Amino acid sequence: MLLEIKDPNIIFTQDAILEEIQGTTALVLYADLKTPPECCPVCGCLSKLVRYGFDRSCVLMPSYSYRPNYMKLSRQRFRCERCRSVFQSETDYVRPHSTISTPVRQMVLFEALTNRSLSDIARRFHVADKTVQRIIDEEADQHNYNQKLWLPKHLAFDEFKATSKMSFIWGDGDRHEIGAILPARTSYALMKYFEGFALSVRQRVQTVSLDLNAGYINLIPRLFPNAKVVVDRFHIVQTVSTALNMVRVQVMKGLPKRSKEYRFMKREWKVFLKGFNELEASKPTYHVSVGYYETTVNLVAKCLNLNPEFRVAYEAWIIHLGIWDMKSHLAGLKATFGALRILTERRSW
């Protein structure tokens, strides 16, 4: 129970002793494994099996002190007289052709969930950092189901920063589940991955939701012939608001820093991002930036009169907010991209 050994076929043959293994004093236990096989794993024969000696391996076990613990396990070998194949007894405590016990693997994976480096985990469990990485990769491969037989009707594309590079991720828009994560987001990597799906599978995709990344948008007609591009609402709002703030900053650079318009646009910049109906139009309030009582609508109007480009950008923003408030997605996209086209044609800002 202390060593978490559940296999009754592992029998200890002598007391634990201290031995030097790989230049370190370790606690070593000796045990035998004589599990009788059900049949030959190659041909399935049972009557032609004979004992064929022992195979000893040094298995790393969980340590309960500063020194590592090992178990020198002698496994019974068998030979099939029918197919001449040789194999040995197996146990759940250690995988075949491995020298690391299952409890140690579980402890390494549990520590990998925390914010610890590979070298710290390796030092704690007396293994190499490459061994820790290999254990993590083997566990990840068991849960990574890279199927190429189906795709959801509604896809969602996005990217995120993984270590020092950007990775690509796609998910199911209906079930809100992650489909796959690619280590690169280049057009070549996406084409190579999605072209692994059959054309009939890709033709069943109806919509692809993404941001305003032109690289993704240009790939959709080639990869998914029948899919429609759905731009994420958040990125549309972000693009229009960024354009409005750029125009506001450009106008502020042409004003004296002590002017009331400059101070109002710098201090109360969030007012320009609100809907026009949300601004106070009847009751004057005191504004610290200008130093007197005035309605917010009048102050915003004075700033808009400073530059026609600023007025166009602000009107495009107001139209955009009003369209989303009416929940008309089709008209909203049309008017928003129309406003964006107007802003991009005016290159002065």
N, C-alpha and C positions, 0 to 999 in steps of 0.2 A: 504493500500500500504506500509506503514511503517513496518508492521509486516509480509509482504509477504503472506497474506492470500488471496487466490483466490477463496475459496469456499464461495458462497453467502449465503449458509445456516447457516453459523456461525454468530450469531447475539449477539452483546455485550449487556448485560442487565444493567450494571451500570459502573460508572467511576472506574479507576484504583486506588487501595489503597495499602498502605504498610503493609505487614504482615510478621511475623516471621515464616519461613519455614526451618526446619532442622537446627535450631540454627542460621539462617542468615536472616537479613532483606531483603525482596524481594518485587519487584513490581508485584502485582497480578491483573489480569483482570478476569472478570466473563463473560461467554458467554454460549449460548445454541445452541445445534445442533439438528434440527428437520427434518432431511432429510427423506422424505417418501420412503420406500423401494419399489422396483419394484415387488418383489415377495419373498416368503420364500426361504432362501438359502438352506433349507434341502429338502423340498418336492416340491417347485415351486408354491405353492398355493398363490393367491393374495386376494381372497375374505374373507378368514378366519383370517386376521390379525387384532389385536386389540392393543391399546396402553397399555404398561405395566410399567409405571413409568419412572424414570430417573436414570442414572448412572453417577455420577460425578467423574472425574479424574483430577489430577493436571499435566498439560502438560508443560514441559520446553520449553521456547521460546527463540529466539535470544535476547541477552541483549545489550543495547546501552549505558550502564554505568558500574560502578564497581559492582553494585548489580544485582543478577539474576532476570529474568522475568519469571513469570508463568502465565498460563491461566487455571483457574478452569472451565473446560468444562463439561456441563451437557448434556449428550447424551440421546435422546429419545429411550426407550426400546420398543420392540414389541414382541408379542407372537402369535404364529400360533395355532389356535384352532384345526387345523386338525392333526398336528404331535406333538403338545405340545412343540415345540422348542422355545427358547427365544434368541433373538439377539438384537443388537442395531444399531443405525445409524452410518454410516461410512463416513469418509472424507479423502481426499488426504493430508490434513495438518498434520495428525498424523496417524501412522499405527495402526491396531487393536491390542489391548492388549499391547500398548506401551505408555510411558509417555514422550517421547522425540519427538519433532516436526520434520517434514521433513527438514526445513531450518537448524536446528541445526545439523542434520545428515550430510547434505551437507557440512556445514562449517567444521565439524570434518574430513570428508574425504578429503576436500581440504587442510587442515592443515597437514594431514598425508602424503601428497606428498612431503612436505618439510622435512628437517633434524631436526625434533623436537621429543622429547621424549613423551611417553604416558602421563606422569604426567604433562608436560607443557600444552599439549592440554586439558587435563581434568581440569586443574586449570583455563584455559581461558574460557571454556564453562560451568563451574560449574557442572561437572559430575565426576564420578569415573574413574580411569585409566582402570579398568576392562570393564567399559561401552564403552570406546573408542576402546579397543581391540575387543569387541564384535561387534561394528558397522563395523569395518574394516573387520572382518571375515565374517559377513553377506554379505557385498558387494562383497567380493572375491568369496564367494560360488555362487553368481549369475552369475559370469563370468567364473567359473571353470567348463568346460564341460568335464567331465570324461567319454568319450565314450569308449566302448570296442567292437565296431562293425567293424572297419577298421583300417588299417595301411598303410602308404605310401610305395611305392615300394623301395624307397631309404631312409634309416634311417641314422641319424647322432647322435653319442653318445659323451657326454662330461660331465665334472664335473666342479663345481665352488664353491667358498667358500661363504657360507651363514652363517652369524653371526660367530660362532666359529667352525662350522662343515662344511664338504663338502657335497654338494647336487648334485644330478644327474639330467641331462636335456637331452632330446632327441628332435629332430626336423625333419622336412620334408626336404630332400635334394633337392627336385625339386622346391617347393614353398618357401623355406627358412622361414618357419613358425615354431614356438615352439609347440611341441606336448603336452608335460607335463613336470612338474618339481617334482621330488621326494625328500623328505627330507633326504633320506639316499642313499648311493651309494654302499651298500654291495650287495654281490651276492644273499643273501636271499631276500632282498627287491626287487631287479630287477626280480628275478624269480617269486616272488609272484605277482608282477605287470603285467608282460608280459604274464604269464600263465593265467591271467584273459581274454586274448583274445583267441578266438577259434583257434584251430590248423589250420584250413583252412585259417584263416586270416593271421596267422604268416607264412604260407607256401608261400604266395604271395610276401613276402619281398625278393627282389633280392640282394641288397647290404646293408652293414652296415659300415659306415665310422666312424673311431675312432682313438685314439692314440695308443701307444704301451703298454697300460694297459693289462697285462696278464689276469686279472680277467674278463674283458669284452670279450676278445678274446675267452676264454674258454667257455663262456656262449652262444656264437653265434650258434654253431652247435645244441645245445639242444633247444634253444628258436626259432631259425629260420633255419629249416633244409635246405632250398634251397638258403640261402643267402651266398654271398661271402664277405669276410672281406676286406675292403679297408682302408689301413693305411694312415692317413693324411700326406701329404708331409711335412708340417711344422715340425711335430714330428720326422720324419725320418732325416731331415736336422739337427735338434737340437740334436738328439742322436749321429749322426756321428761327428758333430762338437765338442760335449762334450767329446767324446772319444779321438779325436785328441788333444784337449787342455789338457786332463789328461795325455796323453803320453808326451806332450811337457813340462808340469810342472815337470813330473818325471825325464825327462832328465836334466832339469835345476837344479834340486837338486843335481845332481852328478857333476856339474861344479863349478869352482870358481866364486864367484860373481863379480870379477873384470875382468873376461875373456870377450873377445869381443863377443864370441858366446852367453854367458849368457845375456849380455846387449842387443844384437840384438834380441834374442828370447823373452826377457821381454818387451823391449820398442816397438818393431814392430811385436807384435804377430798377428796382423790382416793380415799381409802379408801371413801367412800360411793358411788363410781361403779363399784366392782368388784363382781363377782358374789359372792354370799354364800358360795359354796363356795371362793372364793379367799382368804377371810379366815382368819387363824390363830386356831384355836379351842382348841388344847391346849397349846402351848408359849408361855409368857409372854415377852415381849420388852420391852426398855426403850424408853419413849417420852419424848422430850425435852419434848413439849408438856405432859405431866402430871407428869413427874418420877419415875416409878416403873415397875416391871415389871408388865405386864398383857397379857392376850390381846387381840387386835384385836376379836374378837367381843364381848367384855364391854364394851369401851369404846364400840363402836358401839351396843350395846344400851342403855347408860346414856344416850346422846344421844337415842335414839329414844323413851325413856320421858319425855323432857322435854315433848314435845308430841305429841298424837295426829295432828295434821295431818302432821307430819314422818314419822310411822310409816306413814301411808297412802301418802304420796308415795314413801317408800323401798320399800314393798312393791310398788307399781306398777312401779317401776324394776326390781326383782328379777324380777318376773313377765315383764317385757319382755325382759330378758336371757336368761332361761331359755327363752322361746319361740323366740327366734332361734337359740339354741344347738341346739334340737331341729329347726331348719330346717323348721318348719311355718309357711309364709308366711300361709296363710289364717287359721289360729288366732292367729298372731301379730298380724295387723292387727286382728282382732276384740278381743283382749284389750288391745292397746295403746290403741285408741280408747276402750275401756271404762274403762281407767285414766285416760285424759285427761279423760273425762267426769266421773269422780269428783273429779279435781283442780279442774276448772273450777266444779263445784257448790260447792266449799268456798272461798268468796270471802274468807276471813279472811286468806289469804296473798297 
